[in-house]
Amino acid sequence: MQVKVIERTFRLVGENELFAQFTFITSGIIHIWFPTTGLQMEAHRNHIHIQDSTIIYTDGLSSDQHRALWSLTLHSEDIKELISIIS
């Protein structure tokens, strides 16, 4: 089985220009790296929900449970591209 990797840099919403490097792997894993801080996060696409321009990671909790382990809000143009990649 061949693995395809897609890398994109997206802008986060905030006071300063914040960027995160997203790596999408065909197995469904999304790896997120923040180059300015070194912080890294990883999630399976089945464990995230997208609401408006916000990625919400729930680690598999059902959507009626109002708990997120983390969330990121992207600029509207970037969230559209992210959705097309993970679809």
Secondary structure by P-SEA (a helix, b strand, c coil): cbbbbbbbbbbbbcccbbbbbbbbcccbbbbbbbccccbbbbbccccccccccbbbbccccccccccccccccccaaaaaaaaaaac
